[in-house]
Amino acid sequence: MATTNNNKNQGGMNNALMNESVGKQEQRKKYCRFRKFGIKYIDYKDTPFLLKFINDQGKILPRRLTGTSQKYQTKVAQAVKRARHLALLPYVTDELK
C-alpha cells in the first residue's frame, strides 16, 4: 500500500507542474493595420505590400493570422485576386518568399 500512496503524492506534484504553461509565448493583441495607419485603398499593383498577406504557397492568409478586420480582408482578397489575374502575383508557387 505504501507504493500506491507514493504514486498519489507524485501525481499531485505532477498536476501542479502541468497547470503551468510551458513554452508558450504571450500573444500580442492583433490589430487591423489598415485602421491603425488609415489606409483606405488597397492597391493591387503594390505587390510587395500584398506579399505580406499571402503565404509561401501563394494562399491568402486568413484574418485570424493577420489580424485585419473583415472589411479590409475582403479588399485584400480582391486586390490579390486582381494581381493574380494580371500576373503580378502567382496563383501557386513552391517558394514565394
SVG drawing of the C-alpha trace seen along z (x, -y; Angstrom):
<svg xmlns="http://www.w3.org/2000/svg" viewBox="-16 -57 28 59">
<polyline fill="none" stroke="black" stroke-width="0.4" points="0.0,0.0 2.9,-2.3 3.7,-2.3 0.2,-3.5 0.5,-6.2 3.8,-7.5 2.3,-7.5 -0.6,-9.6 1.8,-12.2 3.9,-12.3 0.7,-12.6 -0.2,-15.7 3.1,-17.3 2.9,-16.5 -0.5,-18.1 0.8,-21.3 3.5,-21.4 1.2,-20.5 -1.0,-23.6 1.8,-25.9 2.2,-27.0 5.4,-25.6 6.9,-27.0 4.0,-29.3 4.8,-32.8 2.5,-35.7 0.2,-36.6 0.2,-40.2 -3.2,-41.8 -3.8,-41.6 -4.8,-44.9 -6.0,-45.9 -3.1,-47.7 -5.4,-49.4 -7.4,-51.1 -4.2,-51.9 -2.5,-53.6 -5.6,-55.0 -5.2,-53.1 -8.4,-53.3 -7.4,-51.9 -5.5,-48.7 -3.6,-48.9 -3.4,-45.7 -0.3,-46.9 1.6,-47.2 2.9,-43.6 5.5,-43.9 2.6,-45.0 0.3,-42.2 3.1,-39.6 2.5,-40.2 -0.9,-38.7 -0.1,-35.5 2.0,-32.5 4.8,-30.7 2.5,-28.6 0.6,-31.7 -2.5,-31.2 -4.2,-34.3 -3.7,-34.3 -6.8,-34.2 -8.0,-37.1 -7.1,-35.1 -3.4,-35.2 -3.1,-38.7 -5.5,-40.5 -7.2,-42.5 -10.9,-43.4 -13.5,-41.8 -14.0,-44.9 -10.3,-45.1 -9.8,-41.4 -12.3,-41.3 -10.5,-44.2 -7.1,-42.4 -8.5,-39.3 -9.9,-41.2 -6.6,-43.0 -4.7,-39.7 -7.1,-38.2 -6.7,-41.1 -2.9,-41.0 -3.0,-37.3 -5.2,-37.8 -2.7,-40.3 0.2,-38.0 1.6,-40.4 1.4,-37.6 1.4,-33.8 -1.6,-31.6 0.5,-28.8 4.3,-28.5 6.7,-26.4 8.8,-29.1 7.5,-32.7 9.4,-34.4"/>
</svg>
